[in-house]
């Protein structure tokens, strides 16, 4: 994982919120993708997500901001979200990198917000031991990469060679580039503000004030009755 990604991940505040709106159910996922080990873990994990969405009917929107983390947790979340009957929209609010980009692929519709980005790369790990141990690790990484490629390919329709190049080069996509590559569908439109106050007519207000002024002082100038 490069230094740029680490810096981006450190700036992401862990947060999971769950709310019901007029447009459906909104789940905000911000932070690292990893297993749920402690009761106060503020990470993106299958246990929390499945609990939050278990009883949800209707459309679901997930607002995602994550630099990634545990690839297996990401794949498990991806497959869980794909199994839902609900219409699922995933909005990348800032970053969907590494395992988080896999989670994003589960959306029936994937929206990139203005200024957001997506990153895909090869699986990584730390290994030690003799050459046989290291070779086993290399084999497992190859298998994981093949799994990741299949997920991206299913979503984008791109050929395997193209996607292998993406992950080998650790490719970063802007919102527009992600849409062009098929990793997202469109940009999130700016929400319309409803119940806006009517436009104020300054001339009419001035006329009203003058009329009230004239009526008040006209009454004051009337001669008093003896």
C-alpha distance (Angstrom), angle and dihedral (degrees) to the residues before:
residue distance angle dihedral
X1 . . .
X2 3.81 . .
X3 3.80 127.8 .
X4 3.81 92.8 -109.6
X5 3.80 92.1 58.7
X6 3.80 92.8 45.7
X7 3.79 90.4 54.1
X8 3.80 91.6 49.1
X9 3.80 91.7 49.0
X10 3.80 92.5 50.3
X11 3.79 90.1 56.7
X12 3.81 93.8 54.2
X13 3.78 111.2 98.3
X14 3.83 112.5 -140.7
X15 3.79 109.1 -116.3
X16 3.79 138.5 151.9
X17 3.79 118.7 -176.9
X18 3.76 130.5 172.2
X19 3.80 124.1 -160.4
X20 3.77 143.7 158.0
X21 3.80 117.6 -131.6
X22 3.80 136.3 175.5
X23 3.81 88.0 -95.6
X24 3.83 96.1 51.7
X25 3.77 137.1 -88.8
X26 3.82 119.4 -20.7
X27 3.80 122.6 -161.4
X28 3.81 117.0 -175.2
X29 3.81 115.3 -155.6
X30 3.78 117.4 -173.1
X31 3.80 127.2 160.6
X32 3.78 140.1 34.0
X33 3.81 124.6 -18.0
X34 3.81 108.3 -125.4
X35 3.80 144.7 125.4
X36 3.79 119.0 -73.1
X37 3.81 105.2 -111.8
X38 3.80 104.7 153.2
X39 3.80 132.6 38.5
X40 3.81 91.1 -117.9
X41 3.81 97.4 47.2
X42 3.81 109.7 139.2
X43 3.77 95.8 -162.1
X44 3.79 137.2 115.0
X45 3.79 107.3 -98.4
X46 3.79 141.0 153.2
X47 3.80 94.3 -114.9
X48 3.79 94.9 58.4
X49 3.80 95.4 40.0
X50 3.81 94.8 49.2
X51 3.81 90.8 49.7
X52 3.79 92.5 49.2
X53 3.80 94.1 49.5
X54 3.80 101.5 34.1
X55 3.81 96.5 100.0
X56 3.79 99.1 30.0
X57 3.79 119.5 127.3
X58 3.77 122.6 -170.2
X59 3.78 131.9 16.7
X60 3.81 121.9 -9.1
X61 3.79 127.6 -155.2
X62 3.81 119.5 -166.9
X63 3.79 116.7 -163.1
X64 3.78 104.7 -156.1
X65 3.80 130.7 -164.5
X66 3.80 115.7 160.8
X67 3.77 142.2 130.6
X68 3.82 89.5 -146.3
X69 3.79 129.7 -119.0
X70 3.81 130.4 178.7
X71 3.81 108.4 37.6
X72 3.81 94.1 -157.9
X73 3.80 91.6 51.7
X74 3.79 88.7 49.2
X75 3.80 92.3 51.4
X76 3.81 91.5 47.4
X77 3.82 90.9 51.5
X78 3.81 89.5 46.9
X79 3.79 92.8 53.6
X80 3.80 92.6 44.7
X81 3.81 92.0 52.4
X82 3.82 91.1 45.6
X83 3.81 89.3 55.0
X84 3.81 93.6 58.3
X85 3.79 118.7 104.9
X86 3.80 91.1 -149.3
X87 3.78 120.1 101.1
X88 3.81 102.8 -103.0
X89 3.79 124.6 -155.4
X90 3.79 118.9 -175.7
X91 3.80 118.4 -161.1
X92 3.79 116.9 -165.1
X93 3.79 100.1 -147.0
X94 3.81 97.2 -177.2
X95 3.82 116.1 -25.5
X96 3.79 137.8 7.3
X97 3.79 105.8 178.5
X98 3.79 134.6 162.2
X99 3.82 110.0 -24.7
X100 3.80 90.1 7.1
X101 3.81 90.2 60.9
X102 3.82 87.2 57.1
X103 3.82 89.8 53.4
X104 3.80 89.2 50.6
X105 3.81 90.9 56.6
X106 3.83 89.4 68.1
X107 3.79 93.0 72.0
X108 3.79 121.0 108.9
X109 3.78 81.4 -147.3
X110 3.81 124.6 21.4
X111 3.78 118.0 -160.4
X112 3.78 126.7 -169.9
X113 3.78 116.7 -150.3
X114 3.79 120.9 -140.3
X115 3.80 109.8 -75.9
X116 3.80 94.4 10.9
X117 3.80 124.3 131.9
X118 3.77 141.9 -164.8
X119 3.80 130.7 -148.3
X120 3.81 132.3 -165.8
X121 3.80 126.5 -172.4
X122 3.80 145.0 153.6
X123 3.79 119.8 -74.2
X124 3.79 114.0 -94.1
X125 3.79 136.8 -162.4
X126 3.80 143.9 156.0
X127 3.80 118.6 -101.7
X128 3.78 138.3 -176.7
X129 3.79 136.1 172.9
X130 3.78 137.1 67.5
X131 3.78 126.2 -31.6
X132 3.82 91.8 -87.8
X133 3.81 90.7 54.2
X134 3.79 90.9 47.8
X135 3.80 91.7 48.8
X136 3.80 90.4 53.1
X137 3.78 89.1 53.9
X138 3.80 91.1 49.0
X139 3.80 90.3 50.9
X140 3.79 91.5 50.9
X141 3.82 91.3 49.4
X142 3.80 90.0 51.6
X143 3.80 89.6 52.6
X144 3.81 92.2 49.1
X145 3.79 91.6 48.6
X146 3.80 90.3 51.7
X147 3.81 88.7 53.2
X148 3.79 91.9 50.2
X149 3.79 92.1 48.2
X150 3.81 90.9 52.2
X151 3.82 90.9 53.8
X152 3.81 93.7 49.2
X153 3.81 91.1 43.9
X154 3.80 92.8 51.7
X155 3.77 90.4 52.2
X156 3.82 100.9 40.9
X157 3.78 104.2 29.3
X158 3.82 87.6 -134.4
X159 3.80 118.8 144.2
X160 3.80 120.8 -99.4
X161 3.80 93.9 -112.6
X162 3.80 91.7 56.4
X163 3.79 93.2 49.2
X164 3.80 92.2 45.3
X165 3.80 87.2 56.2
X166 3.81 90.4 49.7
X167 3.78 94.2 54.3
X168 3.81 94.8 38.7
X169 3.82 90.9 54.8
X170 3.83 93.5 41.9
X171 3.79 91.4 -123.2
X172 3.80 123.1 -149.2
X173 3.80 118.8 -155.5
X174 3.78 128.4 -162.1
X175 3.80 116.3 -143.3
X176 3.80 91.7 -93.2
X177 3.81 93.2 44.3
X178 3.81 91.7 50.6
X179 3.80 89.6 52.6
X180 3.80 91.7 47.4
X181 3.82 90.8 49.7
X182 3.80 92.1 50.4
X183 3.80 93.6 -113.8
X184 3.81 88.8 117.0
X185 3.77 136.2 21.3
X186 3.77 106.4 -141.7
X187 3.78 147.2 -32.6
X188 3.76 121.4 -80.7
X189 3.77 108.9 -105.3
X190 3.75 120.5 -128.3
X191 3.78 108.1 -94.9
X192 3.77 114.9 -110.7
X193 3.77 115.7 -120.3
X194 3.78 110.5 -128.1
X195 3.80 130.3 -158.9
X196 3.78 91.9 31.4
X197 3.79 113.4 177.6
X198 3.82 113.2 -104.6
X199 3.78 118.1 -98.1
X200 3.79 111.8 -86.9
X201 3.81 116.0 -122.5
X202 3.80 103.7 -144.7
X203 3.82 93.9 -168.0
X204 3.79 92.3 55.2
X205 3.79 92.0 48.4
X206 3.81 90.8 50.5
X207 3.80 90.4 48.9
X208 3.83 91.2 50.9
X209 3.79 92.0 49.9
X210 3.81 92.3 49.3
X211 3.80 91.9 48.4
X212 3.79 91.5 51.2
X213 3.81 89.9 46.3
X214 3.80 92.8 50.5
X215 3.81 93.3 46.3
X216 3.81 92.1 49.5
X217 3.78 95.9 49.7
X218 3.79 94.3 38.5
X219 3.79 87.5 59.4
X220 3.80 90.5 48.5
X221 3.84 91.6 52.7
X222 3.79 94.2 51.5
X223 3.86 110.2 111.9
X224 3.77 112.7 -105.1
X225 3.77 117.1 -112.5
X226 3.84 113.9 -116.4
